Each structure stands twice: as structure tokens, then as C-alpha cells.
Amino acid sequence: MLRTRTGSRLALVLAAALLGAGLTGCAPWWAAGPDRDGGVHRPDGVPEGGRESITCADGEHLELTATAAHYEVRGACGDIAVRGSQIEVDLESAGTVLVEGQLARIAASGDVGAIVVRGNRNELTAADVGTVTVSGESNALVLDAVTDSVEISGNDNRLEGDVQTDRVVVNGENDVVGPAS
């Protein structure tokens, strides 16, 4: 009995350590907390209706916060956080794209590791995406392919594209996931 308890405790400690390492090592900078966001490029605010061109250093993280602004982002970015309302972003590729707000239009010409949408009435287009997570209402995503997983919470969301995974969870009403119509 003692051996089983010790083995169980050891297994729990190891599992907790591995889980903690996995969460902090693989999480995007914006999910890791305010003390862990060193190296994030935050351009000066673009005035309402303004435009800005940005070039990411290879793997650089980027945070864009604005209202009614347009960004053109070149290069292979790390994680990109887009926060605000009526923001347009044209980008090449990114590790993760986080959208928090409403009425954003994000267009990626290349691949994106993950897309996370927290808001309403946002539009995103991209080539291949690994993971898609949406919470909100009336978001529209048009993707060439989704390879890892899809999770949608909210109503009237639409994901069009080649969903190449069985890991699809939809919690809401009138949500559509599948090939482009």
C-alpha cells in the first residue's frame, strides 16, 4: 500500500510539473500573463482612420490596439494580438492570431498556427490554420484548411473551409462549420 501511495503522489507531482511546463512553454505571450510579455512590439497608436505598415522580425510578437485603423504586417510574425474595433490587418503569417473586439477584418496570405476570436462580427481569412477557437456572435472565418481542432462557443458563427479533423466542438445556435458554400 505504501508503495502505491508514494507512486501515486510521485505521478501527480510529475504530471503537475509537466502540465505547468507545457502551459508556460507553449502558451502565446498574451496568455502567459503581464510579467512574461517581454519582446512584444507595440507600435504607437494609429489615429482613427489611419494606416501603418509594420515588418515583423522573424518570430516577433506584435500587439495592435486601435479603433478604425488599418495595418499592413509583413514577415513571419510570432503571435499577433489585435484588440479594438473596426481594425483591418493584412498579414503574411503568424504563430497565433488573437482577435479581441468587434468588426475586425483580418486577412492572412499564409499559414497561421492558431486563431483565437473573442468578440462579435469579426471576419478572418487565412490559408492553413492548425487550431480555431471562437467565442462570440456572428464571426465569419474563411480558411483554406483547419488541421488540428475547432471549438466554437456562441451563436451565428460561420467557419468555411476544409476541416481536416474530427476534433470539432460547437456550442451555440446557428453555427456553421464546413466547406465553402
TIPA-16630 format. One record per residue (C-alpha): residue number from 1; residue in one letter; x, y, z. Coordinates in nm, 4 decimals, decimal comma, always signed. Layout:
N
+------+------+----------+----------+----------+
! resi ! resn !       px !       py !       pz !
+------+------+----------+----------+----------+
!  NUM !    A !        X !        Y !        Z !
...
+------+------+----------+----------+----------+
//
This chain:
181
+------+------+----------+----------+----------+
! resi ! resn !       px !       py !       pz !
+------+------+----------+----------+----------+
!    1 !    M !  +0,0000 !  +0,0000 !  +0,0000 !
!    2 !    L !  +0,2722 !  +0,2482 !  +0,0881 !
!    3 !    R !  +0,4411 !  +0,1945 !  -0,2461 !
!    4 !    T !  +0,1165 !  +0,2651 !  -0,4320 !
!    5 !    R !  +0,0553 !  +0,5900 !  -0,2443 !
!    6 !    T !  +0,4132 !  +0,7071 !  -0,2953 !
!    7 !    G !  +0,3946 !  +0,6108 !  -0,6613 !
!    8 !    S !  +0,0635 !  +0,7932 !  -0,6975 !
!    9 !    R !  +0,1999 !  +1,1036 !  -0,5286 !
!   10 !    L !  +0,5080 !  +1,0959 !  -0,7474 !
!   11 !    A !  +0,2923 !  +1,0551 !  -1,0569 !
!   12 !    L !  +0,0751 !  +1,3506 !  -0,9531 !
!   13 !    V !  +0,3792 !  +1,5699 !  -0,8876 !
!   14 !    L !  +0,5331 !  +1,4757 !  -1,2229 !
!   15 !    A !  +0,2052 !  +1,5307 !  -1,4067 !
!   16 !    A !  +0,1606 !  +1,8732 !  -1,2463 !
!   17 !    A !  +0,5182 !  +1,9714 !  -1,3322 !
!   18 !    L !  +0,4827 !  +1,8601 !  -1,6928 !
!   19 !    L !  +0,1476 !  +2,0326 !  -1,7290 !
!   20 !    G !  +0,2873 !  +2,3544 !  -1,5829 !
!   21 !    A !  +0,5886 !  +2,3409 !  -1,8113 !
!   22 !    G !  +0,3662 !  +2,2763 !  -2,1093 !
!   23 !    L !  +0,1336 !  +2,5623 !  -2,0270 !
!   24 !    T !  +0,4068 !  +2,8186 !  -1,9776 !
!   25 !    G !  +0,6380 !  +2,6953 !  -2,2514 !
!   26 !    C !  +0,3866 !  +2,6700 !  -2,5322 !
!   27 !    A !  +0,1368 !  +2,9405 !  -2,4436 !
!   28 !    P !  +0,1254 !  +3,2546 !  -2,6572 !
!   29 !    W !  +0,2769 !  +3,5594 !  -2,4842 !
!   30 !    W !  -0,0664 !  +3,7159 !  -2,4316 !
!   31 !    A !  -0,1842 !  +3,4096 !  -2,2384 !
!   32 !    A !  +0,1266 !  +3,3882 !  -2,0202 !
!   33 !    G !  +0,0490 !  +3,6955 !  -1,8103 !
!   34 !    P !  +0,1772 !  +4,0513 !  -1,7846 !
!   35 !    D !  +0,5166 !  +3,9529 !  -1,6436 !
!   36 !    R !  +0,6003 !  +3,7319 !  -1,9411 !
!   37 !    D !  +0,5373 !  +3,9561 !  -2,2407 !
!   38 !    G !  +0,8909 !  +4,0853 !  -2,2949 !
!   39 !    G !  +0,9860 !  +4,1307 !  -2,6574 !
!   40 !    V !  +0,6374 !  +4,2263 !  -2,7751 !
!   41 !    H !  +0,6305 !  +4,5029 !  -3,0355 !
!   42 !    R !  +0,3562 !  +4,7561 !  -2,9609 !
!   43 !    P !  +0,3517 !  +5,0238 !  -3,2290 !
!   44 !    D !  +0,2396 !  +5,3712 !  -3,1303 !
!   45 !    G !  -0,1351 !  +5,4081 !  -3,1619 !
!   46 !    V !  -0,2596 !  +5,4698 !  -3,5125 !
!   47 !    P !  -0,5085 !  +5,7565 !  -3,5186 !
!   48 !    E !  -0,8663 !  +5,6704 !  -3,6073 !
!   49 !    G !  -0,8859 !  +5,6063 !  -3,9807 !
!   50 !    G !  -0,5043 !  +5,5845 !  -4,0046 !
!   51 !    R !  -0,2754 !  +5,3274 !  -4,1686 !
!   52 !    E !  +0,0557 !  +5,1777 !  -4,0645 !
!   53 !    S !  +0,2989 !  +4,9321 !  -4,2233 !
!   54 !    I !  +0,4966 !  +4,7060 !  -3,9906 !
!   55 !    T !  +0,7623 !  +4,4448 !  -4,0604 !
!   56 !    C !  +0,7963 !  +4,1673 !  -3,8032 !
!   57 !    A !  +1,1420 !  +4,0433 !  -3,7243 !
!   58 !    D !  +1,1309 !  +3,6648 !  -3,7684 !
!   59 !    G !  +0,9044 !  +3,5301 !  -3,4927 !
!   60 !    E !  +0,8473 !  +3,8718 !  -3,3305 !
!   61 !    H !  +0,5282 !  +3,9108 !  -3,1267 !
!   62 !    L !  +0,3023 !  +4,2021 !  -3,2107 !
!   63 !    E !  +0,0172 !  +4,3777 !  -3,0312 !
!   64 !    L !  -0,2135 !  +4,6066 !  -3,2301 !
!   65 !    T !  -0,4647 !  +4,8138 !  -3,0347 !
!   66 !    A !  -0,6759 !  +5,0727 !  -3,2167 !
!   67 !    T !  -1,0142 !  +5,1885 !  -3,3403 !
!   68 !    A !  -1,0861 !  +5,2129 !  -3,7128 !
!   69 !    A !  -0,7239 !  +5,1626 !  -3,8223 !
!   70 !    H !  -0,5551 !  +4,9601 !  -4,0982 !
!   71 !    Y !  -0,2290 !  +4,7691 !  -4,0500 !
!   72 !    E !  -0,0176 !  +4,6009 !  -4,3142 !
!   73 !    V !  +0,2112 !  +4,3478 !  -4,1471 !
!   74 !    R !  +0,4978 !  +4,1879 !  -4,3393 !
!   75 !    G !  +0,7141 !  +3,8964 !  -4,2352 !
!   76 !    A !  +0,6706 !  +3,5765 !  -4,0370 !
!   77 !    C !  +0,5357 !  +3,7031 !  -3,7045 !
!   78 !    G !  +0,5180 !  +3,5105 !  -3,3809 !
!   79 !    D !  +0,1902 !  +3,5798 !  -3,2048 !
!   80 !    I !  -0,0274 !  +3,8763 !  -3,3014 !
!   81 !    A !  -0,2913 !  +4,0245 !  -3,0716 !
!   82 !    V !  -0,5484 !  +4,2533 !  -3,2365 !
!   83 !    R !  -0,7567 !  +4,4485 !  -2,9858 !
!   84 !    G !  -1,0198 !  +4,7103 !  -3,0578 !
!   85 !    S !  -1,2956 !  +4,7881 !  -3,3004 !
!   86 !    Q !  -1,3033 !  +4,8193 !  -3,6800 !
!   87 !    I !  -0,9378 !  +4,7192 !  -3,7211 !
!   88 !    E !  -0,8183 !  +4,5857 !  -4,0566 !
!   89 !    V !  -0,4997 !  +4,3786 !  -4,0652 !
!   90 !    D !  -0,3343 !  +4,2313 !  -4,3732 !
!   91 !    L !  -0,0556 !  +3,9934 !  -4,2717 !
!   92 !    E !  +0,1647 !  +3,7252 !  -4,4186 !
!   93 !    S !  +0,1825 !  +3,4541 !  -4,1491 !
!   94 !    A !  +0,1784 !  +3,4170 !  -3,7722 !
!   95 !    G !  +0,2073 !  +3,1636 !  -3,4930 !
!   96 !    T !  -0,1201 !  +3,2684 !  -3,3296 !
!   97 !    V !  -0,3665 !  +3,5440 !  -3,4139 !
!   98 !    L !  -0,5801 !  +3,6659 !  -3,1235 !
!   99 !    V !  -0,8734 !  +3,8964 !  -3,2020 !
!  100 !    E !  -1,0454 !  +4,0691 !  -2,9102 !
!  101 !    G !  -1,3113 !  +4,3170 !  -3,0113 !
!  102 !    Q !  -1,5611 !  +4,3666 !  -3,2846 !
!  103 !    L !  -1,5824 !  +4,4397 !  -3,6536 !
!  104 !    A !  -1,2183 !  +4,3440 !  -3,7210 !
!  105 !    R !  -1,1111 !  +4,2210 !  -4,0640 !
!  106 !    I !  -0,8001 !  +4,0044 !  -4,0615 !
!  107 !    A !  -0,6538 !  +3,8606 !  -4,3828 !
!  108 !    A !  -0,3523 !  +3,6293 !  -4,3704 !
!  109 !    S !  -0,1987 !  +3,5385 !  -4,7045 !
!  110 !    G !  -0,0079 !  +3,2470 !  -4,5479 !
!  111 !    D !  -0,0439 !  +2,9899 !  -4,2733 !
!  112 !    V !  -0,1425 !  +3,0616 !  -3,9126 !
!  113 !    G !  -0,0771 !  +2,8178 !  -3,6284 !
!  114 !    A !  -0,3896 !  +2,9139 !  -3,4338 !
!  115 !    I !  -0,6742 !  +3,1633 !  -3,4470 !
!  116 !    V !  -0,8489 !  +3,2771 !  -3,1283 !
!  117 !    V !  -1,1507 !  +3,5076 !  -3,1625 !
!  118 !    R !  -1,3145 !  +3,6689 !  -2,8600 !
!  119 !    G !  -1,5733 !  +3,9129 !  -2,9860 !
!  120 !    N !  -1,8511 !  +3,9776 !  -3,2306 !
!  121 !    R !  -1,8877 !  +4,0315 !  -3,6053 !
!  122 !    N !  -1,5213 !  +3,9766 !  -3,6935 !
!  123 !    E !  -1,4049 !  +3,8451 !  -4,0323 !
!  124 !    L !  -1,0896 !  +3,6381 !  -4,0835 !
!  125 !    T !  -0,9361 !  +3,4749 !  -4,3889 !
!  126 !    A !  -0,6218 !  +3,2606 !  -4,3979 !
!  127 !    A !  -0,4547 !  +2,9698 !  -4,5737 !
!  128 !    D !  -0,3957 !  +2,6683 !  -4,3472 !
!  129 !    V !  -0,4715 !  +2,7016 !  -3,9756 !
!  130 !    G !  -0,3951 !  +2,4477 !  -3,7049 !
!  131 !    T !  -0,6428 !  +2,5368 !  -3,4301 !
!  132 !    V !  -0,9522 !  +2,7606 !  -3,4329 !
!  133 !    T !  -1,1216 !  +2,8832 !  -3,1137 !
!  134 !    V !  -1,4147 !  +3,1245 !  -3,1390 !
!  135 !    S !  -1,6269 !  +3,2746 !  -2,8635 !
!  136 !    G !  -1,8782 !  +3,5391 !  -2,9575 !
!  137 !    E !  -2,1520 !  +3,6100 !  -3,2053 !
!  138 !    S !  -2,1682 !  +3,6404 !  -3,5844 !
!  139 !    N !  -1,7992 !  +3,5851 !  -3,6612 !
!  140 !    A !  -1,7041 !  +3,4669 !  -4,0118 !
!  141 !    L !  -1,3878 !  +3,2709 !  -4,0894 !
!  142 !    V !  -1,2911 !  +3,1586 !  -4,4398 !
!  143 !    L !  -0,9893 !  +2,9284 !  -4,4236 !
!  144 !    D !  -0,8295 !  +2,7023 !  -4,6814 !
!  145 !    A !  -0,7936 !  +2,4243 !  -4,4204 !
!  146 !    V !  -0,8128 !  +2,3557 !  -4,0474 !
!  147 !    T !  -0,5886 !  +2,0677 !  -3,9434 !
!  148 !    D !  -0,5963 !  +2,0261 !  -3,5622 !
!  149 !    S !  -0,9165 !  +2,1352 !  -3,3874 !
!  150 !    V !  -1,2183 !  +2,3662 !  -3,3924 !
!  151 !    E !  -1,4038 !  +2,4976 !  -3,0880 !
!  152 !    I !  -1,6900 !  +2,7442 !  -3,1278 !
!  153 !    S !  -1,8974 !  +2,8951 !  -2,8463 !
!  154 !    G !  -2,1661 !  +3,1448 !  -2,9354 !
!  155 !    N !  -2,4320 !  +3,1910 !  -3,1951 !
!  156 !    D !  -2,4404 !  +3,2587 !  -3,5687 !
!  157 !    N !  -2,0689 !  +3,1938 !  -3,6257 !
!  158 !    R !  -1,9522 !  +3,0609 !  -3,9626 !
!  159 !    L !  -1,6307 !  +2,8742 !  -4,0417 !
!  160 !    E !  -1,5914 !  +2,7875 !  -4,4094 !
!  161 !    G !  -1,3064 !  +2,5685 !  -4,5232 !
!  162 !    D !  -1,1688 !  +2,2167 !  -4,5455 !
!  163 !    V !  -1,1939 !  +2,0928 !  -4,1862 !
!  164 !    Q !  -0,9433 !  +1,8058 !  -4,1750 !
!  165 !    T !  -1,0035 !  +1,6995 !  -3,8149 !
!  166 !    D !  -1,2689 !  +1,5184 !  -3,6169 !
!  167 !    R !  -1,1927 !  +1,7370 !  -3,3145 !
!  168 !    V !  -1,4817 !  +1,9813 !  -3,3658 !
!  169 !    V !  -1,6872 !  +2,1159 !  -3,0732 !
!  170 !    V !  -1,9713 !  +2,3594 !  -3,1385 !
!  171 !    N !  -2,1761 !  +2,5078 !  -2,8526 !
!  172 !    G !  -2,4284 !  +2,7544 !  -2,9854 !
!  173 !    E !  -2,7145 !  +2,8089 !  -3,2225 !
!  174 !    N !  -2,6982 !  +2,8581 !  -3,5978 !
!  175 !    D !  -2,3211 !  +2,7986 !  -3,6134 !
!  176 !    V !  -2,1932 !  +2,6529 !  -3,9420 !
!  177 !    V !  -1,8675 !  +2,4592 !  -3,9867 !
!  178 !    G !  -1,7729 !  +2,3059 !  -4,3181 !
!  179 !    P !  -1,6767 !  +2,3541 !  -4,6817 !
!  180 !    A !  -1,7281 !  +2,6893 !  -4,8502 !
!  181 !    S !  -2,0735 !  +2,7213 !  -4,9983 !
+------+------+----------+----------+----------+
//
